[in-house]
Amino acid sequence: MSQETNRNPSSSNQWLKARRVFKEFPGQFWILVGATFIDRLGGAMLFPFFTLYMTSKFGITMTQVGILFGLFAISSVVGSMIGGALTDRLGRKWMLLFGLIMSALSAVLMGLTNRIEVFLVVVIVVGMLADAGGPAQQALVADLLPEEKRAEGFGILRVVFNLAVVIGPLIGGLLAARNYLFLFIADAITSSITAAVVFFALKETYHPKLKQGEPQESILETFAGYGVALRDKAFVWFLGASALMVLVYIQMNTTLAVFLRDNFGVNEQGFSYILALNAAMVVLFQFPTTRWVSRYRPLLVMAAGTLLYAFGFAMYGFVSLYFFFLVAMVIITIGEMMVSPVGQSIVTQFAPEDMRGRYMAVFGFSWVIPFAIGPLLAGLVLDNLNPDWLWYAAGLLGIVAAAGFYLLEQRVDRARWAVVDQRISIIEQLEEGKISAQAASQMLEEVDHGAWARLVPKSETAPERRHLRIRVSDLNSGMIKMDLRLPMGLVNTVLYAGGQFSADLDDYSTEHLRNLLAHDGLHDAPAQVVTDEDRMDVTME
């Protein structure tokens, strides 16, 4: 009885924590997450057995399989570019719906095709039409979430992807054992269910705004918008560094299994354990990892995560024990959990609202190009040189990519995270006594508007530095509207020099908060301010 009593508080705390996280994101986002899981589950059932299906049914070689995958990748780029442009022209929901319907129809068509010539055409059409909804999904996340929550949102989607990867092959194996056609039917069913969820439950998030008297841009002007993205030098630099990073990462799914089998006798089951470790880590730790790294500047996170890629992949050229193969995968996965959601979030920061679909489509090149040339280059190294050189080269490329992210971080001094850093610098000078509160207030007013919720110290080396946590929630539903963490230097500036707490707090009862801090104080205990519509919880950290 006492053991049961001891367990209940822990379970209750976990439940409350899960509810709190759930409320931090809007309901429409969770609908998108659920729909994404259903759709990805169908793909995860089919994809692991796709090569086996093609070689057994059509009797083609692995070289021909590689050509088919290459054609699929190229057509996917075309479809993504079309989808990205139409996403910004027609809206997110309808392009996502179009992609899902095309995916369902093409899955059935692939399963019923009996001639390789027809199958080749179907694969090209599938890549072009089914991937048209990809940019729309990513743009939806950017539309639904504020900037400071996007990395966490993309992180949650990665957890969903990996859950599907864990569950899908188990179901797919049972279906494939009976008939491969069942795999295609199952994929079509999941896409259809997802389309129904999107149609009935998901709201459109983007409606193109026209200035008064301004005609809607033509379809040619919409596609010409890609030129804006390609002329964005900082974005193109980010694209190049990302492509180098992906060139390293894709070795995990292309050449690593062959290298470990041919050089160390690691069979398929042994390699599956390595991949299972990767998927399990993402499912368990992706969300807390994303939340932890969100306090740092995004491009520095990209640089650090890419360095972990470099170190982890380079290890395969130096170690020979299976235990260290697992250790290397742990290092790689930590890097993956850092860079994947943050990278997508950075793209949304580069892109204007009316061009998010097109920017996301262009960002797809950072994956397509490495997938097109990476396996070929790796194969040449494995066939003609010491295989270990592949991993030495991967480590070197990872370092170059990390340097690219770091140098870009130094260049984009007008990016929002740099503006935040300027405010941090002012606050640190105030806390160190180098400037007065009045001077700090004036300097803060001269800094361009930025995301105050991301005001955090560059390091945690000063333990005496304290912060004020302000969480605003709806009085009726309890939904979190805002979660700010403000350095006390900024708080003191507001109290004593007439500065501004946060542009985000203008709509709330900041006067109540000001009086609370100025007269009552917190005394290390949480306080609460209740207005007609909202509740403001204030704690000292």
Secondary structure as UniProt FT lines:
FT   HELIX           2..23
FT   HELIX           27..46
FT   HELIX           47..49
FT   HELIX           50..58
FT   HELIX           62..90
FT   HELIX           92..112
FT   HELIX           116..130
FT   HELIX           131..133
FT   HELIX           134..144
FT   HELIX           147..178
FT   HELIX           180..201
FT   TURN            212..213
FT   HELIX           219..224
FT   HELIX           226..231
FT   HELIX           233..249
FT   HELIX           251..254
FT   HELIX           256..264
FT   HELIX           268..293
FT   TURN            294..295
FT   HELIX           298..315
FT   TURN            316..318
FT   HELIX           322..350
FT   HELIX           353..355
FT   HELIX           356..363
FT   HELIX           365..384
FT   HELIX           388..411
FT   TURN            413..414
FT   HELIX           416..431
FT   TURN            432..433
FT   HELIX           437..446
FT   HELIX           452..454
FT   TURN            463..464
FT   STRAND          467..474
FT   TURN            475..477
FT   STRAND          480..487
FT   HELIX           488..497
FT   HELIX           503..505
FT   TURN            506..507
FT   HELIX           510..515
FT   HELIX           516..520
FT   TURN            523..524
FT   STRAND          527..530
FT   STRAND          534..540
//
